[in-house]
Amino acid sequence: MFKEKSGFSVGLFYFCFMNLIFFDSAERVHLLPFTFTRPCAELRIGILTISEKWRHHFRGAACFYHTQPYLHKKFPLEINEKDMLINGTICPTAQLVSEIMELKPGEALVQNELLIAACLSSKKELDEENILAHYQRKNAASADFIQVKRVWDIFSQNGKAIEQDYELLSKGRTSATLNATNRTVNPERIFVEEGARVDFAIINASTGPVYIGKDAEIMEGTIIRGPFALCEHAGTKMGAKIYGPTTVGPYCKVGGEVNNSVLMAYSNKGHDGFLGNSVIGEWCNLGADTNNSNLKNNYQEVKVWSYASERFVKTGLQFCGLMMGDHSKAGINTMFNTGTVVGVAANVFGSGFPRNYIPSFAWGGAHGFETFQLPKVIEMAKAMCERRKVAFTTDDREILEHVFLETKKNRFWEKQ
């Protein structure tokens, strides 16, 4: 890469005037229910969402999305010639970023038949197959990057992602100081942002880094074993027990016992109960003493519902818990079986184990389901957003309206 006399990279200077366009690859359908309500690049893994990771590497670049048409009002698309098209399921590494910055218009960075990125030569060239067929291919030098291809990748690769994001966010910076009430192991691997409040906690970073975000709060008696990320304005309740690799996304609250799970944002597990090897979307709530199983009684491989195959598929994992889409809720004492998938805006309650695939807009539990009608869902979503002083927009409402219609075929109790 050519350098100016100042030492500033010409490639980076050029890139800052380009857009990043994140495209949903063919993996998008395998990442439902989370991609019902967001592009692939807005999935959180590690500390940051995938798009936030790329933004940190390419500061100054505007970001857009080549995603489902019904998502475009909230996640817009703007195309210019020579923009950079990025696979929204792939997390950046320094090596990938360096190789992408070297791309010229009409060139694509690939690994076998996987399109990682392409420098567009025309506004019309957004089709993945067309780019693979006609662009000049440059082979990626390293395979050491994370790709989120299945929903369980979000928790199973979360440890590696926390490590990468920790280095990205802490490099060249000094952590805020924890007060003397806390007890730490390997404190040099604990990074605390300004405004975080931590008192009488036990934090063990010998098994992985611990990141505590801006204005986050760790209440008294919390015990943490890394890798762990508590994002901005998130919090733990008193006496919480958290095993890594776990991410508590922005504005989330967690209590009880949590192990190797990701809560994306604005979701609550505020009480006792176990959450393990799980992914919880945005605006979810798990009632007091909600528990999920993450291991089958016979210790066999866990299967989960696949929206792509419309059947249960093997995960290759012995431990796999709960996958819950945005705006879904669980009442007190709810029990989720191993490998349960819950769609968008479901409300699950009652005794006994409900089925391990619960469609979007379901209302009920082990005793059976009816449809959680859209007006009530909108009312609930508005109320939860208002509690957090977040606007529930027309775009948000229209996304839920679309998902309600799209998922009608999955609600087996409705007359089709």
Buried (B, 14 or more C-beta within 10 A) or exposed (E): EEEEEEEEBEBBEEBEEBBBBBBBBEBBEBBBBBBBBBBBBBBBBBBBBBBBBBBBBBEEBBBBBBBBEBBBEBBEBEBEEBBBBBBBBBBBBEBBBBBBBEBEBBBBBBBEEBBBBBBBBEEEBBEBEEBBEEBEBBEBEEEEBBBBBBBBBBBBBBBBBBBBBBEBBBEEEEBEEBEEEBEBBBBEBBBBBEBBEBBBBBBBBEBBBBBBBBBBBBBBBBBBBBBBBBBBBBBBBEBBBBBBBBBBBBBBBBBBBBBBBBBBBBBBBBBBBBBBBBBBBBBBBBBBBBBBBBBBEEEEEBBBBBBBEEEBBEBEBBBBBBBBBBBBBBBEBBBBBBBBBBBBBBBBBBEEBBBBBBBBBBBBBBEEBEBBEBEBBBEBBBEBBEEEEBEBEEBBBBBBBBBBEBBBEBBEEEEE
